[in-house]
């Protein structure tokens, strides 16, 4: 039996909720830190200027979390899928000492704190 669009979107929301383990207030506070702004890919030129992809993702996550389900756009669902993929890929790359690592900080920009119980 084929999966309906409604079922698929419910699955995306569930996976996103599992991947993003930081509350909106935690994520918002994190995105204001220097550590948050210092990590992540910042464009083709690699000069480190501007906002990283992960930092921008964190801001998009906050906008998604503010919305009602009925107000989520196709772009929001695309971003939720991207977040889930990023979190799952990066969790597999856990360093020996993750506490203050760029790895952890990058994941936090995407709404996931791997040290959170």
C-alpha positions as CSV (number, residue, x, y, z in Angstrom):
1,X,0.0,0.0,0.0
2,X,1.4,3.4,-0.9
3,X,2.2,6.0,1.7
4,X,0.1,9.1,1.6
5,X,1.5,12.6,1.7
6,X,-0.1,13.1,5.1
7,X,1.6,10.0,6.5
8,X,4.9,10.9,5.0
9,X,4.8,14.4,6.5
10,X,3.8,12.9,9.9
11,X,6.9,10.7,9.6
12,X,9.1,13.7,8.8
13,X,7.7,15.6,11.8
14,X,8.4,12.6,14.1
15,X,12.0,12.2,12.8
16,X,12.6,15.9,13.1
17,X,11.3,16.0,16.7
18,X,13.6,13.1,17.6
19,X,16.6,14.7,15.9
20,X,16.1,18.2,17.4
21,X,16.6,17.5,21.1
22,X,17.1,21.1,22.1
23,X,14.2,23.3,23.2
24,X,13.6,26.5,21.3
25,X,14.9,28.5,24.2
26,X,18.0,26.4,24.4
27,X,18.7,26.7,20.7
28,X,18.0,30.4,20.6
29,X,20.4,31.0,23.5
30,X,23.0,28.7,21.9
31,X,22.8,30.6,18.5
32,X,23.8,33.8,20.3
33,X,27.1,32.4,21.5
34,X,30.5,32.9,19.9
35,X,31.0,29.1,19.8
36,X,27.9,28.8,17.7
37,X,29.1,31.4,15.2
38,X,32.6,30.0,15.0
39,X,31.8,26.5,13.6
40,X,30.4,25.3,10.3
41,X,30.8,25.8,6.6
42,X,30.7,29.4,5.5
43,X,30.6,29.2,1.7
44,X,32.5,28.5,-1.4
45,X,35.4,30.9,-0.7
46,X,36.1,29.4,2.7
47,X,37.1,32.8,4.1
48,X,35.0,32.2,7.2
49,X,33.0,35.3,6.6
50,X,29.3,35.5,7.0
51,X,26.9,33.0,8.6
52,X,27.6,29.3,8.5
53,X,25.1,26.9,7.0
54,X,24.5,25.3,10.4
55,X,23.8,28.7,12.1
56,X,21.3,29.6,9.4
57,X,19.8,26.1,9.9
58,X,19.3,26.8,13.6
59,X,17.4,29.9,12.8
60,X,15.2,28.0,10.4
61,X,14.6,25.3,13.0
62,X,13.4,28.0,15.4
63,X,10.9,29.4,12.8
64,X,9.6,25.8,12.1
65,X,9.1,25.2,15.8
66,X,7.0,28.4,16.1
67,X,4.6,27.2,13.4
68,X,1.4,25.2,13.7
69,X,1.5,22.0,11.7
70,X,-1.0,23.3,9.2
71,X,1.3,26.3,8.5
72,X,4.4,24.3,7.6
73,X,5.5,24.8,4.0
74,X,7.1,22.4,1.5
75,X,10.3,24.3,2.2
76,X,9.9,23.6,6.0
77,X,9.5,19.9,5.3
78,X,12.6,19.9,3.0
79,X,14.6,21.6,5.8
80,X,13.3,19.1,8.4
81,X,14.5,16.3,6.2
82,X,17.9,18.0,5.8
83,X,18.2,18.4,9.6
84,X,17.4,14.8,10.2
85,X,20.0,13.7,7.6
86,X,22.7,16.0,9.0
87,X,22.2,14.9,12.6
88,X,22.2,11.2,11.7
89,X,25.4,11.5,9.6
90,X,27.3,13.6,12.1
91,X,26.4,11.4,15.1
92,X,28.3,8.6,13.4
93,X,31.5,10.8,13.4
94,X,31.7,11.2,17.2
95,X,35.2,12.2,18.4
96,X,36.9,10.7,21.4
97,X,36.3,13.8,23.5
98,X,33.1,15.4,22.3
99,X,32.4,17.8,25.3
100,X,33.9,21.1,23.9
101,X,34.4,19.9,20.3
102,X,33.6,21.7,17.1
103,X,31.7,18.5,16.3
104,X,29.3,19.1,19.2
105,X,29.0,22.8,18.5
106,X,28.1,22.1,14.9
107,X,25.4,19.6,15.9
108,X,24.0,22.1,18.4
109,X,23.6,24.6,15.5
110,X,21.4,22.0,13.9
111,X,19.3,21.7,17.1
112,X,20.9,18.5,18.5
113,X,23.1,18.4,21.7
114,X,24.8,15.0,21.7
115,X,25.7,15.4,25.4
116,X,22.1,15.9,26.4
117,X,20.6,13.0,28.4
